[in-house]
Structure formats: structure tokens, C-alpha cells
């Protein structure tokens, strides 16, 4: 990033989105136990930077960071639900650190809720919001090539593999290569 703030502003008020058979809502302190059940999973530890093991202390830290990041416009973290109440996963919206006018998304679904298309529907909904309401010219996902499930989510949510150079990062001491998937208006 150039050191400037993004040219768009993430919403500071609580955000609730509905569409594609899912509802995205803000996390609350009442979600603490659900977060542990969702995020304390070997697959989530393998593919995401979430703390592992993810226990109640990790949930408290995560909720505190979410509260602190929101007013600063750094990220929006939303629980994925189908009923508006019970969290089944998470979808995250934040500025792309490498291109200030773009938005980046992240997501995860708890192990008991996979295989229902929740991630693809949540990503599609959040991408549509970013493209129309922020608006940004492009929304991206960054995914390891070996993560077949996330690559399938990207395709199902209307993203295509972008010609961007692969990004090399370290997650929990493991070198990873991330490919960029993009969706445009």
C-alpha cells in the first residue's frame, strides 16, 4: 500500500447483509463459544492465519480485535448464518494491502457446516456489497493453489483467477504461495 488510506471507507455502523440464502451479521460477545466450535479445527489452522488452538481466550482476543479494527476502518468481520442468529462461519472484508482501491475478502466455515455452499454464498454476497456499495473496481481472494475447497468456493462465487504475480507469505512459520482470484462489477 502507498501509505494512504483506501479511497473507499468501510462502514462504521453495524452491517447486516441478506441474500443468496445466507445472512451476514456482526459478531457479538454471545458468540464466543460458537467461535471456538467453528474455528478450533485443523483445516482452519492449516489454511488461515487464525490462532490455533482456538480456545475461549483466542475468541476473546478475536472479538476485541474486531471491535478495535472496525472504528479504524481496517476490516469488517461478519458471522455467516442462515437464520440471522446461529454462526456457521465467517466472512471478512478489508482493504487490499497492495492496491488501495481494491477490497479483499476472507472466509471460513466451521467443520460441521461444510459442503452446503455457505462459503460461496457468503463470499458472493459480500463481494456484491463491496462492488456496489463501496464501490471498488475489484474484489479479490488470495488462495493457496493446493486448497481445492477454497478454489472451488472462488469459482462458485463468480471469481476468476487473476494474472497477478503470486504472493509469498509466511503463516505460522510455513511458507505459502497465494494466487489472486478476482471479481469485477
Secondary structure, DSSP 8 states (H G I E B T S, - for coil): --SS--SS----S---EEETTEEEEE--GGGHHHHHHHH--HHHHHHS-S-SS--HHHHHHHHHHHHHHHHTTSEEEEEEESSSSS--EEEEEEE-TT-TT-EEEEEEE-GGGTTSSHHHHHHHHHHHHHHHHS--S-EEEEE-TT-HHHHHHHHHTT-EE-----EEEEETTEEEEEEEEEE--
